[in-house]
Amino acid sequence: MKAKVRILDMYSGRYSVFINEKEAKKAKLHPDDLVKLETGKKTVYGSVTISNLVKEGEIGISKDVLQLHNFSEGEVVTVLPSGAPESVRYIKKKMNGEKLRKVEIETIVKDIVDRKLRDIEISSFVTALEINGLDMDEIAALTIAMAETGDMLDIDRKPIMDVHSIGGVPGNKTNILVVPIVAAAGLTIPKTSSRAITSAAGTADVVEVFAEVSFSLDEIKRIVEKIGACMVWGGALNLAPADDITIKAERALSIDPVGLMLASIMSKKYAMGSQYVLIDIPTGKGVKVETVDEARALARDFIELGKRLGQYVEVAITYGGQPIGHTVGPALEAREALQALMSGTGPGSLIEKATGLAGILLEMGGVAPSGMGKKMAREILESGKAYQKMREIIEEQGGNPDIKPEEIPIGDKTYTFTAPTSGYITAIDNKAITGIARAAGAPEDKGAGIELYVKVGEKVKEGDPLFTIYAESEARLDQAIVFARRAEPIRIEGMVLQRIGNI
Amino acid sequence: MKAKVRILDMYSGRYSVFINEKEAKKAKLHPDDLVKLETGKKTVYGSVTISNLVKEGEIGISKDVLQLHNFSEGEVVTVLPSGAPESVRYIKKKMNGEKLRKVEIETIVKDIVDRKLRDIEISSFVTALEINGLDMDEIAALTIAMAETGDMLDIDRKPIMDVHSIGGVPGNKTNILVVPIVAAAGLTIPKTSSRAITSAAGTADVVEVFAEVSFSLDEIKRIVEKIGACMVWGGALNLAPADDITIKAERALSIDPVGLMLASIMSKKYAMGSQYVLIDIPTGKGVKVETVDEARALARDFIELGKRLGQYVEVAITYGGQPIGHTVGPALEAREALQALMSGTGPGSLIEKATGLAGILLEMGGVAPSGMGKKMAREILESGKAYQKMREIIEEQGGNPDIKPEEIPIGDKTYTFTAPTSGYITAIDNKAITGIARAAGAPEDKGAGIELYVKVGEKVKEGDPLFTIYAESEARLDQAIVFARRAEPIRIEGMVLQRIGNI
């Protein structure tokens, strides 16, 4: 049937197509049936809602659909029922434990991006991957298909470096130091980051405190070709869009199949044209990868996948057992990162990790001799060259390069927890720290978060401050305090326990 | 937040909850988030749509929700974000290949029925079952949980018999003969049936040609206690509602995990209070179960599951390699079944199967001596007692008991295919026959379908009629003809092929 488009003021989280009751009956369409809308150029798939909010001869579409195709009000489209997508057969093949061919994976990814596959099929695919896995041939095909069904960047500079942390450690503002250090050494590093998903601040959330992070690929190309670096939000780009879709099912099921994680990360690097990629795998209690053995296995997969993609990949297994630096939350982390760049110094965990990672990239990119990267990175940081590059990045991304750390606004509702006893700090619970910062409002409330005064191994006296919670409202502060009281974020091992050995 | 309910004129195929944009922002709700609506008595779960079609202080709900709870316009409800359902953990356990405990299965089923699990989680569960399976303990727990989360029937007669065909054979109107034969022998058989899902006519679609099929459980109880039988549509009842929900994912993925199939069938028998259950497993090319070995394995599972449920189960493995009788499609099948009941005779495939199954039930129910059931069934059919019982059923179910087969309207647009060559009929393709009948409009168009003039093994001469297509419109007739020309529904092995051996 042909129908005029009416754009409905709603976001349903899926591609909803409203069809009048009579017309649906005539066309034998039922609620949630898959239909295709054909316009001159493009075919868009959607899910039927039957409703008399639209008249005969009209179809209503939810605004979600506009992300994929810019329908105009009153535009005439052809609405057709859609049969079962071909790729369902390949999903079944994976259920049966069979290896998928390249073209089969490509079809699945294309159908995901076209929204021909919906929650049911995508969830089944993700579940089948979680159970039956993917081998390296399949992962490579998946990675390339995910990249090629989205936009890709072609920067006229070589070599292109990239760094990615697989995440899970609170306060990990490391890459905000790494990127300007590497670019200050003359290398090119077009860094895209995500916003927080389950953490208290993604790199993009932190950078957004002093600069814009949403740019088009053309703008990124211009910035990077001019200054050699950027720090932007990947979500504003159409990089490997299949990943943004499958992640919804992964999150609902709280699974993260290894093959899909590898493809998710590397497809974005591939789309950005990265040639030298450093992967940071934080390891320790309460992060994604808990043991060094697991980290090593994952590292081998990243390196092998890189080879298949024509990328040179190195992996750094880093300590992720407690937060990096002293702050957690967008504005607090922005302050700490900016302070470190300006002064060339800062908390050991931040400076060591940042110069360590940057050093590897300098060696990979051929600007530092083997074994000299970290030293060179530290010199670049201490010399102020990294700060200078950061100012360029901030300026190109529409921020104020003269901003001082203390000018960055943070939450004015605060509460400080003190040590209930004297002793050594034996553990800081990553998940609890993240939970408190999120309860305080991070990442949506930029000024919310935590400042930590202690790290593992340090000695405290009863009554010493342990950490301060920052929030933008009393209500949020109270929530965070309640959460903190339940969560035991910091464990102090006092004298009592130590005496056991003396008996 | 508290809000007034507005019922929106729409069916979205899921439980949509419309929330005003400002309010959603305040409550940090995003499109497709799971929320719970709390009323005095009940908690209902739904998926967020963000829209200014509703005002602040209001929530809109799609009419789908009314199936679960009868909200009234303007009713005040509390809307709360809902965390991840607990049962997601158990679905993950099944992904890991672990055995689920009874209470875990109960939680999953309860969350499905409450709509706390949505497409993503349900599809993951179904996929995990397809891959990792269920053992008999799990299947029994699933069956009972599915029955007990729905309505259950308690009929004051003993013993309660039941018969179920796992389907796949076109033209299978057998049970329309079996039920009145068994009831005429004094046994009780409250038969529920489904409508066609992928076939051209479900038993409920055929019965509906001469009687009502939608009744409440109370009405069914009254009918069955009066006349010992009914033939109603199970879908009108709230029997094992989890099954109706999971079937959506199974259909989209075209999978049917064995454990879920067993639980689906047997939960409904359990809910109807059936004590003696006969399962018909048609076996042959183009039906669900293709080999006798598979059928035997499945039979053992049915019998074992029956034991766990306190039911006595027998299984008949029947020939399903070609259609039963000569007709396919609701009205045509209704004519054939009624004709057979009235005359006590009919096509061999129909009469043999019907009296065979009925005979087993007569023996199971203790009214026929062992080995004498089929003979007794045939006598009941030939004596007209089965027809008399059928008249009672039709009358109690609001139909006209005096209806004659030739008074049942069938499609007046017809087209007859003839034999293109002389020879023996070597195959009739079940799937092609179903496809043609559906193309002609069955099961929605009651008068659409096929009349077959030949069966496998019969000899035809060139030009002899093979089958006639019936449709209610020229357009549908044309569609069916086109489909039939492509599909090769009937294969004739003529002289040409036989001559090859003579060379």
Interface residues (C-beta under 8 A of the other chain):
Chain A: L8 D9 M10 Y11 S12 G13 R14 S16 F18 K28 H30 P31 D32 D33 S47 V48 T49 I50 S51 N52 L53 S62 D64 A84 V88 I91 K92 M95 G97 R118 D119 I120 E121 I122 S123 S124 V126 T127 A128 E130 I131 N132 K248 A249 A252 L253 S254 I255 E444
Chain B: L8 D9 M10 Y11 S12 G13 R14 S16 F18 K28 H30 P31 D32 D33 S47 V48 T49 I50 S51 N52 L53 S62 D64 A84 V88 I91 K92 M95 G97 R118 D119 I120 E121 I122 S123 S124 V126 T127 A128 E130 I131 N132 K248 A249 A252 L253 S254 I255 E444
